[in-house]
């Protein structure tokens, strides 16, 4: 599976991560842990989380963990978590 990153340089402070919608919450949390990222808040949909990537290759690790799409959360006005 190949992930796509839009508008985020490596070393970004926050990222909106879209995981496969068929994943369980447990699998999504495991992917975040694998990437050593920190959850900032939920996104507009259950498959979207706003995270703080690790400083060391954080975006690359999120892609390896299964992220389908990684985008700048500011660009996504619909990522207004609860």
C-alpha positions in Angstrom: 0.0 0.0 0.0 1.3 3.4 -0.9 0.5 6.6 1.0 0.3 10.0 -0.4 1.5 13.2 1.3 0.1 16.6 0.1 1.5 19.9 1.2 3.6 18.7 4.2 7.4 18.8 4.4 9.2 16.1 6.4 9.5 17.6 10.0 6.0 19.1 9.9 4.5 19.9 13.4 1.1 18.4 12.7 -0.6 16.4 10.0 -4.0 15.2 9.1 -3.8 11.4 8.6 -6.4 9.4 6.7 -6.3 5.8 7.5 -8.2 3.0 5.7 -11.9 3.5 6.8 -12.3 -0.3 7.2 -9.6 -0.4 9.9 -10.6 -0.9 13.5 -9.8 1.8 16.1 -7.3 -0.6 17.6 -5.4 -1.0 14.3 -5.4 2.7 13.7 -4.0 3.4 17.2 -1.4 0.7 16.7 -0.3 2.4 13.5 0.0 5.7 15.3 2.1 4.0 18.0 4.3 2.3 15.4 5.0 5.7 13.8 5.8 7.2 17.3 3.3 9.9 16.6 1.1 11.8 19.1 -2.6 12.2 18.6 -3.6 15.9 18.8 -7.3 15.5 18.1 -9.8 13.6 16.0 -10.6 14.6 12.5 -14.0 15.2 10.9 -14.4 11.5 10.2 -13.5 8.3 12.2 -10.7 7.4 9.8 -9.0 10.8 10.2 -6.7 11.8 13.0 -4.6 15.0 13.5 -1.3 13.9 14.8 2.1 15.3 15.7 4.6 13.2 13.8 7.9 12.1 15.5 10.8 14.4 14.8 12.7 11.5 13.1 11.2 10.6 9.8 7.7 10.9 11.2 5.8 11.3 7.9 7.7 8.4 6.4 6.8 6.2 9.4 3.1 7.1 9.1 3.1 6.1 5.5 4.8 2.8 6.4 2.2 2.3 9.2 -0.6 2.4 6.6 -1.7 6.0 6.2 -3.6 6.4 2.9 -3.2 10.2 2.8 -1.2 12.8 4.8 -2.2 16.4 4.4 -1.7 19.8 6.1 -4.6 20.0 8.6 -4.9 23.7 8.1 -5.8 23.1 4.5 -8.7 20.8 5.5 -11.3 23.0 7.1 -13.5 19.9 7.4 -11.0 18.4 9.9 -12.7 20.1 12.8 -12.6 17.4 15.5 -14.9 17.3 18.4 
